[in-house]
Amino acid sequence: MVTIAELRMRNKKMSQRKLAKELGTTQSAISLWEKEPLSIGGKNLVKLALYFKVSTDDILGIEHNNN
């Protein structure tokens, strides 16, 4: 799992406010998503994944066991 906060820090220590502007949402939404990743709606989850070039599973902390 990679947290949204980690993704922001990897991206030149991007602020929540800047990320919110990039995604067309609010800083308070970003803050909530960082605390509760499962609260992210589908469209915003896809926007985050595309913006940071990671999978939605990574953001949600879903791990696949390929046994």
PQR file with spaces between the fields and no chain letter, atoms N, CA, C, O and H, PARSE charges and radii, in Angstrom:
ATOM       1  N    MET     1       0.842   -1.183    0.000 -0.4000 1.5000
ATOM       2  CA   MET     1       0.000    0.000    0.000 -0.0000 2.0000
ATOM       3  C    MET     1       0.882    1.240    0.000  0.5500 1.7000
ATOM       4  O    MET     1       1.884    1.322    0.711 -0.5500 1.4000
ATOM       5  N    VAL     2       0.480    2.185   -0.810 -0.4000 1.5000
ATOM       6  CA   VAL     2       1.144    3.476   -0.822 -0.0000 2.0000
ATOM       7  C    VAL     2       0.092    4.519   -0.440  0.5500 1.7000
ATOM       8  O    VAL     2      -0.983    4.571   -1.038 -0.5500 1.4000
ATOM       9  H    VAL     2      -0.334    2.118   -1.387  0.4000 1.0000
ATOM      10  N    THR     3       0.398    5.331    0.540 -0.4000 1.5000
ATOM      11  CA   THR     3      -0.593    6.313    0.979 -0.0000 2.0000
ATOM      12  C    THR     3      -0.573    7.546    0.083  0.5500 1.7000
ATOM      13  O    THR     3       0.410    7.824   -0.604 -0.5500 1.4000
ATOM      14  H    THR     3       1.271    5.289    1.026  0.4000 1.0000
ATOM      15  N    ILE     4      -1.663    8.261    0.108 -0.4000 1.5000
ATOM      16  CA   ILE     4      -1.740    9.502   -0.673 -0.0000 2.0000
ATOM      17  C    ILE     4      -0.695   10.487   -0.167  0.5500 1.7000
ATOM      18  O    ILE     4      -0.075   11.197   -0.960 -0.5500 1.4000
ATOM      19  H    ILE     4      -2.462    8.036    0.666  0.4000 1.0000
ATOM      20  N    ALA     5      -0.497   10.536    1.138 -0.4000 1.5000
ATOM      21  CA   ALA     5       0.527   11.426    1.699 -0.0000 2.0000
ATOM      22  C    ALA     5       1.905   11.071    1.156  0.5500 1.7000
ATOM      23  O    ALA     5       2.687   11.961    0.822 -0.5500 1.4000
ATOM      24  H    ALA     5      -1.001    9.960    1.782  0.4000 1.0000
ATOM      25  N    GLU     6       2.213    9.770    1.063 -0.4000 1.5000
ATOM      26  CA   GLU     6       3.497    9.341    0.502 -0.0000 2.0000
ATOM      27  C    GLU     6       3.620    9.761   -0.958  0.5500 1.7000
ATOM      28  O    GLU     6       4.674   10.229   -1.390 -0.5500 1.4000
ATOM      29  H    GLU     6       1.578    9.047    1.335  0.4000 1.0000
ATOM      30  N    LEU     7       2.553    9.595   -1.703 -0.4000 1.5000
ATOM      31  CA   LEU     7       2.568   10.001   -3.113 -0.0000 2.0000
ATOM      32  C    LEU     7       2.803   11.503   -3.245  0.5500 1.7000
ATOM      33  O    LEU     7       3.542   11.950   -4.122 -0.5500 1.4000
ATOM      34  H    LEU     7       1.697    9.215   -1.352  0.4000 1.0000
ATOM      35  N    ARG     8       2.172   12.270   -2.374 -0.4000 1.5000
ATOM      36  CA   ARG     8       2.377   13.723   -2.418 -0.0000 2.0000
ATOM      37  C    ARG     8       3.822   14.079   -2.108  0.5500 1.7000
ATOM      38  O    ARG     8       4.403   14.951   -2.755 -0.5500 1.4000
ATOM      39  H    ARG     8       1.572   11.907   -1.662  0.4000 1.0000
ATOM      40  N    MET     9       4.407   13.400   -1.111 -0.4000 1.5000
ATOM      41  CA   MET     9       5.790   13.694   -0.724 -0.0000 2.0000
ATOM      42  C    MET     9       6.766   13.320   -1.840  0.5500 1.7000
ATOM      43  O    MET     9       7.766   14.005   -2.054 -0.5500 1.4000
ATOM      44  H    MET     9       3.934   12.692   -0.586  0.4000 1.0000
ATOM      45  N    ARG    10       6.468   12.229   -2.548 -0.4000 1.5000
ATOM      46  CA   ARG    10       7.318   11.830   -3.680 -0.0000 2.0000
ATOM      47  C    ARG    10       7.234   12.836   -4.819  0.5500 1.7000
ATOM      48  O    ARG    10       8.139   12.920   -5.648 -0.5500 1.4000
ATOM      49  H    ARG    10       5.656   11.673   -2.374  0.4000 1.0000
ATOM      50  N    ASN    11       6.169   13.581   -4.856 -0.4000 1.5000
ATOM      51  CA   ASN    11       5.935   14.556   -5.925 -0.0000 2.0000
ATOM      52  C    ASN    11       6.299   15.960   -5.429  0.5500 1.7000
ATOM      53  O    ASN    11       5.448   16.844   -5.335 -0.5500 1.4000
ATOM      54  H    ASN    11       5.433   13.512   -4.182  0.4000 1.0000
ATOM      55  N    LYS    12       7.572   16.135   -5.117 -0.4000 1.5000
ATOM      56  CA   LYS    12       8.105   17.440   -4.699 -0.0000 2.0000
ATOM      57  C    LYS    12       7.372   18.016   -3.492  0.5500 1.7000
ATOM      58  O    LYS    12       7.112   19.217   -3.422 -0.5500 1.4000
ATOM      59  H    LYS    12       8.263   15.416   -5.193  0.4000 1.0000
ATOM      60  N    LYS    13       7.045   17.142   -2.543 -0.4000 1.5000
ATOM      61  CA   LYS    13       6.379   17.548   -1.304 -0.0000 2.0000
ATOM      62  C    LYS    13       5.132   18.383   -1.574  0.5500 1.7000
ATOM      63  O    LYS    13       4.916   19.427   -0.959 -0.5500 1.4000
ATOM      64  H    LYS    13       7.257   16.166   -2.600  0.4000 1.0000
ATOM      65  N    MET    14       4.332   17.906   -2.493 -0.4000 1.5000
ATOM      66  CA   MET    14       3.095   18.572   -2.898 -0.0000 2.0000
ATOM      67  C    MET    14       2.155   18.732   -1.702  0.5500 1.7000
ATOM      68  O    MET    14       1.997   17.809   -0.904 -0.5500 1.4000
ATOM      69  H    MET    14       4.507   17.057   -2.993  0.4000 1.0000
ATOM      70  N    SER    15       1.547   19.882   -1.584 -0.4000 1.5000
ATOM      71  CA   SER    15       0.593   20.123   -0.507 -0.0000 2.0000
ATOM      72  C    SER    15      -0.759   19.504   -0.847  0.5500 1.7000
ATOM      73  O    SER    15      -1.056   19.215   -2.006 -0.5500 1.4000
ATOM      74  H    SER    15       1.675   20.632   -2.233  0.4000 1.0000
ATOM      75  N    GLN    16      -1.562   19.311    0.182 -0.4000 1.5000
ATOM      76  CA   GLN    16      -2.921   18.830   -0.038 -0.0000 2.0000
ATOM      77  C    GLN    16      -3.690   19.826   -0.896  0.5500 1.7000
ATOM      78  O    GLN    16      -4.462   19.435   -1.772 -0.5500 1.4000
ATOM      79  H    GLN    16      -1.321   19.546    1.124  0.4000 1.0000
ATOM      80  N    ARG    17      -3.481   21.088   -0.646 -0.4000 1.5000
ATOM      81  CA   ARG    17      -4.177   22.141   -1.400 -0.0000 2.0000
ATOM      82  C    ARG    17      -3.842   22.073   -2.888  0.5500 1.7000
ATOM      83  O    ARG    17      -4.728   22.193   -3.735 -0.5500 1.4000
ATOM      84  H    ARG    17      -2.855   21.406    0.066  0.4000 1.0000
ATOM      85  N    LYS    18      -2.552   21.881   -3.206 -0.4000 1.5000
ATOM      86  CA   LYS    18      -2.123   21.797   -4.603 -0.0000 2.0000
ATOM      87  C    LYS    18      -2.720   20.562   -5.278  0.5500 1.7000
ATOM      88  O    LYS    18      -3.196   20.642   -6.410 -0.5500 1.4000
ATOM      89  H    LYS    18      -1.832   21.784   -2.519  0.4000 1.0000
ATOM      90  N    LEU    19      -2.696   19.425   -4.589 -0.4000 1.5000
ATOM      91  CA   LEU    19      -3.272   18.204   -5.150 -0.0000 2.0000
ATOM      92  C    LEU    19      -4.772   18.398   -5.376  0.5500 1.7000
ATOM      93  O    LEU    19      -5.302   17.988   -6.409 -0.5500 1.4000
ATOM      94  H    LEU    19      -2.310   19.360   -3.669  0.4000 1.0000
ATOM      95  N    ALA    20      -5.443   19.007   -4.432 -0.4000 1.5000
ATOM      96  CA   ALA    20      -6.878   19.259   -4.575 -0.0000 2.0000
ATOM      97  C    ALA    20      -7.155   20.089   -5.822  0.5500 1.7000
ATOM      98  O    ALA    20      -8.093   19.805   -6.567 -0.5500 1.4000
ATOM      99  H    ALA    20      -5.013   19.339   -3.593  0.4000 1.0000
ATOM     100  N    LYS    21      -6.352   21.096   -6.044 -0.4000 1.5000
ATOM     101  CA   LYS    21      -6.518   21.947   -7.228 -0.0000 2.0000
ATOM     102  C    LYS    21      -6.304   21.136   -8.507  0.5500 1.7000
ATOM     103  O    LYS    21      -7.057   21.279   -9.471 -0.5500 1.4000
ATOM     104  H    LYS    21      -5.590   21.327   -5.439  0.4000 1.0000
ATOM     105  N    GLU    22      -5.289   20.294   -8.512 -0.4000 1.5000
ATOM     106  CA   GLU    22      -4.987   19.468   -9.690 -0.0000 2.0000
ATOM     107  C    GLU    22      -6.133   18.504  -10.017  0.5500 1.7000
ATOM     108  O    GLU    22      -6.403   18.220  -11.184 -0.5500 1.4000
ATOM     109  H    GLU    22      -4.678   20.177   -7.729  0.4000 1.0000
ATOM     110  N    LEU    23      -6.801   18.005   -8.969 -0.4000 1.5000
ATOM     111  CA   LEU    23      -7.858   17.010   -9.168 -0.0000 2.0000
ATOM     112  C    LEU    23      -9.251   17.614   -9.223  0.5500 1.7000
ATOM     113  O    LEU    23     -10.224   16.909   -9.488 -0.5500 1.4000
ATOM     114  H    LEU    23      -6.582   18.236   -8.021  0.4000 1.0000
ATOM     115  N    GLY    24      -9.353   18.917   -8.974 -0.4000 1.5000
ATOM     116  CA   GLY    24     -10.655   19.566   -9.009 -0.0000 2.0000
ATOM     117  C    GLY    24     -11.521   19.235   -7.807  0.5500 1.7000
ATOM     118  O    GLY    24     -12.733   19.056   -7.928 -0.5500 1.4000
ATOM     119  H    GLY    24      -8.562   19.490   -8.758  0.4000 1.0000
ATOM     120  N    THR    25     -10.882   19.154   -6.639 -0.4000 1.5000
ATOM     121  CA   THR    25     -11.610   18.859   -5.407 -0.0000 2.0000
ATOM     122  C    THR    25     -11.140   19.814   -4.314  0.5500 1.7000
ATOM     123  O    THR    25     -10.497   20.821   -4.608 -0.5500 1.4000
ATOM     124  H    THR    25      -9.897   19.298   -6.540  0.4000 1.0000
ATOM     125  N    THR    26     -11.448   19.512   -3.079 -0.4000 1.5000
ATOM     126  CA   THR    26     -11.085   20.398   -1.970 -0.0000 2.0000
ATOM     127  C    THR    26      -9.952   19.800   -1.140  0.5500 1.7000
ATOM     128  O    THR    26      -9.700   18.596   -1.168 -0.5500 1.4000
ATOM     129  H    THR    26     -11.970   18.693   -2.840  0.4000 1.0000
ATOM     130  N    GLN    27      -9.285   20.672   -0.409 -0.4000 1.5000
ATOM     131  CA   GLN    27      -8.224   20.236    0.489 -0.0000 2.0000
ATOM     132  C    GLN    27      -8.797   19.339    1.578  0.5500 1.7000
ATOM     133  O    GLN    27      -8.150   18.378    1.993 -0.5500 1.4000
ATOM     134  H    GLN    27      -9.489   21.650   -0.386  0.4000 1.0000
ATOM     135  N    SER    28      -9.993   19.643    2.040 -0.4000 1.5000
ATOM     136  CA   SER    28     -10.596   18.812    3.088 -0.0000 2.0000
ATOM     137  C    SER    28     -10.899   17.403    2.568  0.5500 1.7000
ATOM     138  O    SER    28     -10.829   16.440    3.332 -0.5500 1.4000
ATOM     139  H    SER    28     -10.518   20.424    1.703  0.4000 1.0000
ATOM     140  N    ALA    29     -11.235   17.271    1.278 -0.4000 1.5000
ATOM     141  CA   ALA    29     -11.452   15.950    0.692 -0.0000 2.0000
ATOM     142  C    ALA    29     -10.140   15.159    0.684  0.5500 1.7000
ATOM     143  O    ALA    29     -10.126   13.975    1.023 -0.5500 1.4000
ATOM     144  H    ALA    29     -11.292   18.053    0.658  0.4000 1.0000
ATOM     145  N    ILE    30      -9.057   15.802    0.303 -0.4000 1.5000
ATOM     146  CA   ILE    30      -7.751   15.130    0.284 -0.0000 2.0000
ATOM     147  C    ILE    30      -7.391   14.670    1.692  0.5500 1.7000
ATOM     148  O    ILE    30      -6.922   13.547    1.880 -0.5500 1.4000
ATOM     149  H    ILE    30      -9.069   16.764    0.028  0.4000 1.0000
ATOM     150  N    SER    31      -7.608   15.528    2.673 -0.4000 1.5000
ATOM     151  CA   SER    31      -7.328   15.184    4.060 -0.0000 2.0000
ATOM     152  C    SER    31      -8.130   13.960    4.493  0.5500 1.7000
ATOM     153  O    SER    31      -7.584   13.054    5.123 -0.5500 1.4000
ATOM     154  H    SER    31      -7.988   16.440    2.520  0.4000 1.0000
ATOM     155  N    LEU    32      -9.409   13.925    4.165 -0.4000 1.5000
ATOM     156  CA   LEU    32     -10.255   12.781    4.501 -0.0000 2.0000
ATOM     157  C    LEU    32      -9.752   11.520    3.820  0.5500 1.7000
ATOM     158  O    LEU    32      -9.665   10.469    4.455 -0.5500 1.4000
ATOM     159  H    LEU    32      -9.853   14.661    3.653  0.4000 1.0000
ATOM     160  N    TRP    33      -9.419   11.606    2.539 -0.4000 1.5000
ATOM     161  CA   TRP    33      -8.939   10.438    1.796 -0.0000 2.0000
ATOM     162  C    TRP    33      -7.660    9.883    2.407  0.5500 1.7000
ATOM     163  O    TRP    33      -7.452    8.670    2.433 -0.5500 1.4000
ATOM     164  H    TRP    33      -9.489   12.459    2.023  0.4000 1.0000
ATOM     165  N    GLU    34      -6.798   10.779    2.900 -0.4000 1.5000
ATOM     166  CA   GLU    34      -5.552   10.311    3.504 -0.0000 2.0000
ATOM     167  C    GLU    34      -5.833    9.541    4.792  0.5500 1.7000
ATOM     168  O    GLU    34      -5.121    8.592    5.118 -0.5500 1.4000
ATOM     169  H    GLU    34      -6.966   11.765    2.879  0.4000 1.0000
ATOM     170  N    LYS    35      -6.867    9.947    5.520 -0.4000 1.5000
ATOM     171  CA   LYS    35      -7.225    9.262    6.763 -0.0000 2.0000
ATOM     172  C    LYS    35      -8.046    8.000    6.501  0.5500 1.7000
ATOM     173  O    LYS    35      -7.905    7.002    7.208 -0.5500 1.4000
ATOM     174  H    LYS    35      -7.446   10.718    5.256  0.4000 1.0000
ATOM     175  N    GLU    36      -8.902    8.052    5.484 -0.4000 1.5000
ATOM     176  CA   GLU    36      -9.845    6.976    5.186 -0.0000 2.0000
ATOM     177  C    GLU    36      -9.841    6.677    3.684  0.5500 1.7000
ATOM     178  O    GLU    36     -10.752    7.114    2.980 -0.5500 1.4000
ATOM     179  H    GLU    36      -9.016    8.863    4.910  0.4000 1.0000
ATOM     180  N    PRO    37      -8.844    5.946    3.172 -0.5600 1.5000
ATOM     181  CA   PRO    37      -8.759    5.703    1.726  0.2800 2.0000
ATOM     182  C    PRO    37     -10.019    5.093    1.118  0.5500 1.7000
ATOM     183  O    PRO    37     -10.320    5.325   -0.053 -0.5500 1.4000
ATOM     184  N    LEU    38     -10.754    4.317    1.907 -0.4000 1.5000
ATOM     185  CA   LEU    38     -11.955    3.692    1.361 -0.0000 2.0000
ATOM     186  C    LEU    38     -13.092    4.681    1.156  0.5500 1.7000
ATOM     187  O    LEU    38     -14.130    4.324    0.600 -0.5500 1.4000
ATOM     188  H    LEU    38     -10.510    4.128    2.858  0.4000 1.0000
ATOM     189  N    SER    39     -12.909    5.918    1.600 -0.4000 1.5000
ATOM     190  CA   SER    39     -13.942    6.942    1.411 -0.0000 2.0000
ATOM     191  C    SER    39     -13.850    7.609    0.034  0.5500 1.7000
ATOM     192  O    SER    39     -14.723    8.397   -0.328 -0.5500 1.4000
ATOM     193  H    SER    39     -12.066    6.208    2.053  0.4000 1.0000
ATOM     194  N    ILE    40     -12.820    7.306   -0.719 -0.4000 1.5000
ATOM     195  CA   ILE    40     -12.628    7.926   -2.032 -0.0000 2.0000
ATOM     196  C    ILE    40     -13.647    7.351   -3.012  0.5500 1.7000
ATOM     197  O    ILE    40     -13.756    6.134   -3.162 -0.5500 1.4000
ATOM     198  H    ILE    40     -12.111    6.666   -0.424  0.4000 1.0000
ATOM     199  N    GLY    41     -14.386    8.228   -3.672 -0.4000 1.5000
ATOM     200  CA   GLY    41     -15.331    7.781   -4.697 -0.0000 2.0000
ATOM     201  C    GLY    41     -14.593    7.257   -5.921  0.5500 1.7000
ATOM     202  O    GLY    41     -13.417    7.559   -6.122 -0.5500 1.4000
ATOM     203  H    GLY    41     -14.297    9.217   -3.551  0.4000 1.0000
ATOM     204  N    GLY    42     -15.274    6.489   -6.719 -0.4000 1.5000
ATOM     205  CA   GLY    42     -14.674    5.840   -7.883 -0.0000 2.0000
ATOM     206  C    GLY    42     -13.968    6.773   -8.841  0.5500 1.7000
ATOM     207  O    GLY    42     -12.828    6.517   -9.231 -0.5500 1.4000
ATOM     208  H    GLY    42     -16.229    6.244   -6.555  0.4000 1.0000
ATOM     209  N    LYS    43     -14.633    7.860   -9.231 -0.4000 1.5000
ATOM     210  CA   LYS    43     -14.023    8.790  -10.190 -0.0000 2.0000
ATOM     211  C    LYS    43     -12.764    9.421   -9.616  0.5500 1.7000
ATOM     212  O    LYS    43     -11.760    9.557  -10.314 -0.5500 1.4000
ATOM     213  H    LYS    43     -15.559    8.067   -8.915  0.4000 1.0000
ATOM     214  N    ASN    44     -12.817    9.808   -8.344 -0.4000 1.5000
ATOM     215  CA   ASN    44     -11.647   10.434   -7.730 -0.0000 2.0000
ATOM     216  C    ASN    44     -10.526    9.432   -7.510  0.5500 1.7000
ATOM     217  O    ASN    44      -9.351    9.791   -7.587 -0.5500 1.4000
ATOM     218  H    ASN    44     -13.633    9.697   -7.777  0.4000 1.0000
ATOM     219  N    LEU    45     -10.870    8.194   -7.241 -0.4000 1.5000
ATOM     220  CA   LEU    45      -9.858    7.155   -7.103 -0.0000 2.0000
ATOM     221  C    LEU    45      -9.103    6.980   -8.413  0.5500 1.7000
ATOM     222  O    LEU    45      -7.877    6.868   -8.418 -0.5500 1.4000
ATOM     223  H    LEU    45     -11.824    7.903   -7.178  0.4000 1.0000
ATOM     224  N    VAL    46      -9.825    6.958   -9.509 -0.4000 1.5000
ATOM     225  CA   VAL    46      -9.194    6.835  -10.827 -0.0000 2.0000
ATOM     226  C    VAL    46      -8.344    8.069  -11.118  0.5500 1.7000
ATOM     227  O    VAL    46      -7.233    7.940  -11.631 -0.5500 1.4000
ATOM     228  H    VAL    46     -10.821    7.049   -9.505  0.4000 1.0000
ATOM     229  N    LYS    47      -8.846    9.261  -10.800 -0.4000 1.5000
ATOM     230  CA   LYS    47      -8.067   10.492  -11.013 -0.0000 2.0000
ATOM     231  C    LYS    47      -6.746   10.433  -10.243  0.5500 1.7000
ATOM     232  O    LYS    47      -5.692   10.773  -10.781 -0.5500 1.4000
ATOM     233  H    LYS    47      -9.749    9.366  -10.384  0.4000 1.0000
ATOM     234  N    LEU    48      -6.808   10.005   -8.996 -0.4000 1.5000
ATOM     235  CA   LEU    48      -5.585    9.884   -8.181 -0.0000 2.0000
ATOM     236  C    LEU    48      -4.605    8.896   -8.800  0.5500 1.7000
ATOM     237  O    LEU    48      -3.417    9.187   -8.933 -0.5500 1.4000
ATOM     238  H    LEU    48      -7.664    9.729   -8.559  0.4000 1.0000
ATOM     239  N    ALA    49      -5.109    7.738   -9.174 -0.4000 1.5000
ATOM     240  CA   ALA    49      -4.246    6.704   -9.750 -0.0000 2.0000
ATOM     241  C    ALA    49      -3.582    7.188  -11.037  0.5500 1.7000
ATOM     242  O    ALA    49      -2.386    6.985  -11.241 -0.5500 1.4000
ATOM     243  H    ALA    49      -6.074    7.501   -9.066  0.4000 1.0000
ATOM     244  N    LEU    50      -4.353    7.817  -11.886 -0.4000 1.5000
ATOM     245  CA   LEU    50      -3.785    8.327  -13.138 -0.0000 2.0000
ATOM     246  C    LEU    50      -2.792    9.455  -12.878  0.5500 1.7000
ATOM     247  O    LEU    50      -1.736    9.512  -13.508 -0.5500 1.4000
ATOM     248  H    LEU    50      -5.325    7.982  -11.720  0.4000 1.0000
ATOM     249  N    TYR    51      -3.121   10.337  -11.969 -0.4000 1.5000
ATOM     250  CA   TYR    51      -2.245   11.476  -11.681 -0.0000 2.0000
ATOM     251  C    TYR    51      -0.884   10.992  -11.172  0.5500 1.7000
ATOM     252  O    TYR    51       0.159   11.477  -11.613 -0.5500 1.4000
ATOM     253  H    TYR    51      -3.979   10.291  -11.458  0.4000 1.0000
ATOM     254  N    PHE    52      -0.905   10.036  -10.245 -0.4000 1.5000
ATOM     255  CA   PHE    52       0.345    9.565   -9.651 -0.0000 2.0000
ATOM     256  C    PHE    52       0.935    8.342  -10.356  0.5500 1.7000
ATOM     257  O    PHE    52       2.003    7.860   -9.978 -0.5500 1.4000
ATOM     258  H    PHE    52      -1.752    9.643   -9.887  0.4000 1.0000
ATOM     259  N    LYS    53       0.239    7.842  -11.383 -0.4000 1.5000
ATOM     260  CA   LYS    53       0.718    6.690  -12.156 -0.0000 2.0000
ATOM     261  C    LYS    53       0.934    5.462  -11.268  0.5500 1.7000
ATOM     262  O    LYS    53       1.979    4.811  -11.310 -0.5500 1.4000
ATOM     263  H    LYS    53      -0.628    8.233  -11.691  0.4000 1.0000
ATOM     264  N    VAL    54      -0.085    5.173  -10.470 -0.4000 1.5000
ATOM     265  CA   VAL    54      -0.107    3.964   -9.647 -0.0000 2.0000
ATOM     266  C    VAL    54      -1.457    3.292   -9.863  0.5500 1.7000
ATOM     267  O    VAL    54      -2.355    3.868  -10.477 -0.5500 1.4000
ATOM     268  H    VAL    54      -0.934    5.702  -10.436  0.4000 1.0000
ATOM     269  N    SER    55      -1.594    2.077   -9.357 -0.4000 1.5000
ATOM     270  CA   SER    55      -2.874    1.391   -9.515 -0.0000 2.0000
ATOM     271  C    SER    55      -3.850    1.815   -8.411  0.5500 1.7000
ATOM     272  O    SER    55      -3.445    2.285   -7.347 -0.5500 1.4000
ATOM     273  H    SER    55      -0.865    1.609   -8.858  0.4000 1.0000
ATOM     274  N    THR    56      -5.116    1.641   -8.686 -0.4000 1.5000
ATOM     275  CA   THR    56      -6.131    1.918   -7.672 -0.0000 2.0000
ATOM     276  C    THR    56      -5.956    0.953   -6.502  0.5500 1.7000
ATOM     277  O    THR    56      -6.187    1.325   -5.351 -0.5500 1.4000
ATOM     278  H    THR    56      -5.446    1.260   -9.550  0.4000 1.0000
ATOM     279  N    ASP    57      -5.552   -0.273   -6.788 -0.4000 1.5000
ATOM     280  CA   ASP    57      -5.301   -1.239   -5.720 -0.0000 2.0000
ATOM     281  C    ASP    57      -4.205   -0.740   -4.785  0.5500 1.7000
ATOM     282  O    ASP    57      -4.306   -0.913   -3.571 -0.5500 1.4000
ATOM     283  H    ASP    57      -5.364   -0.575   -7.722  0.4000 1.0000
ATOM     284  N    ASP    58      -3.169   -0.127   -5.329 -0.4000 1.5000
ATOM     285  CA   ASP    58      -2.094    0.426   -4.501 -0.0000 2.0000
ATOM     286  C    ASP    58      -2.645    1.462   -3.527  0.5500 1.7000
ATOM     287  O    ASP    58      -2.309    1.448   -2.343 -0.5500 1.4000
ATOM     288  H    ASP    58      -3.088    0.014   -6.316  0.4000 1.0000
ATOM     289  N    ILE    59      -3.484    2.353   -4.022 -0.4000 1.5000
ATOM     290  CA   ILE    59      -4.044    3.416   -3.180 -0.0000 2.0000
ATOM     291  C    ILE    59      -4.948    2.833   -2.098  0.5500 1.7000
ATOM     292  O    ILE    59      -4.945    3.312   -0.964 -0.5500 1.4000
ATOM     293  H    ILE    59      -3.757    2.364   -4.984  0.4000 1.0000
ATOM     294  N    LEU    60      -5.715    1.813   -2.437 -0.4000 1.5000
ATOM     295  CA   LEU    60      -6.652    1.216   -1.486 -0.0000 2.0000
ATOM     296  C    LEU    60      -6.010    0.175   -0.575  0.5500 1.7000
ATOM     297  O    LEU    60      -6.640   -0.298    0.371 -0.5500 1.4000
ATOM     298  H    LEU    60      -5.717    1.424   -3.358  0.4000 1.0000
ATOM     299  N    GLY    61      -4.759   -0.184   -0.859 -0.4000 1.5000
ATOM     300  CA   GLY    61      -4.060   -1.154   -0.029 -0.0000 2.0000
ATOM     301  C    GLY    61      -4.452   -2.586   -0.303  0.5500 1.7000
ATOM     302  O    GLY    61      -4.360   -3.438    0.582 -0.5500 1.4000
ATOM     303  H    GLY    61      -4.248    0.200   -1.627  0.4000 1.0000
ATOM     304  N    ILE    62      -4.886   -2.862   -1.516 -0.4000 1.5000
ATOM     305  CA   ILE    62      -5.279   -4.216   -1.896 -0.0000 2.0000
ATOM     306  C    ILE    62      -4.050   -4.965   -2.402  0.5500 1.7000
ATOM     307  O    ILE    62      -3.376   -4.529   -3.335 -0.5500 1.4000
ATOM     308  H    ILE    62      -4.961   -2.170   -2.234  0.4000 1.0000
ATOM     309  N    GLU    63      -3.780   -6.084   -1.775 -0.4000 1.5000
ATOM     310  CA   GLU    63      -2.646   -6.895   -2.184 -0.0000 2.0000
ATOM     311  C    GLU    63      -3.139   -8.172   -2.826  0.5500 1.7000
ATOM     312  O    GLU    63      -4.128   -8.759   -2.386 -0.5500 1.4000
ATOM     313  H    GLU    63      -4.327   -6.439   -1.016  0.4000 1.0000
ATOM     314  N    HIS    64      -2.453   -8.598   -3.858 -0.4000 1.5000
ATOM     315  CA   HIS    64      -2.810   -9.823   -4.563 -0.0000 2.0000
ATOM     316  C    HIS    64      -1.782  -10.896   -4.260  0.5500 1.7000
ATOM     317  O    HIS    64      -0.581  -10.688   -4.430 -0.5500 1.4000
ATOM     318  H    HIS    64      -1.650   -8.121   -4.215  0.4000 1.0000
ATOM     319  N    ASN    65      -2.256  -12.026   -3.816 -0.4000 1.5000
ATOM     320  CA   ASN    65      -1.380  -13.172   -3.590 -0.0000 2.0000
ATOM     321  C    ASN    65      -1.468  -14.076   -4.798  0.5500 1.7000
ATOM     322  O    ASN    65      -2.505  -14.690   -5.051 -0.5500 1.4000
ATOM     323  H    ASN    65      -3.231  -12.195   -3.678  0.4000 1.0000
ATOM     324  N    ASN    66      -0.405  -14.157   -5.528 -0.4000 1.5000
ATOM     325  CA   ASN    66      -0.367  -14.985   -6.744 -0.0000 2.0000
ATOM     326  C    ASN    66       0.269  -16.326   -6.416  0.5500 1.7000
ATOM     327  O    ASN    66       1.372  -16.626   -6.873 -0.5500 1.4000
ATOM     328  H    ASN    66       0.437  -13.658   -5.322  0.4000 1.0000
ATOM     329  N    ASN    67      -0.406  -17.106   -5.648 -0.4000 1.5000
ATOM     330  CA   ASN    67       0.115  -18.431   -5.261 -0.0000 2.0000
ATOM     331  C    ASN    67      -0.277  -19.472   -6.264  0.5500 1.7000
ATOM     332  O    ASN    67       0.071  -20.642   -6.108 -0.5500 1.4000
ATOM     333  H    ASN    67      -1.302  -16.862   -5.277  0.4000 1.0000
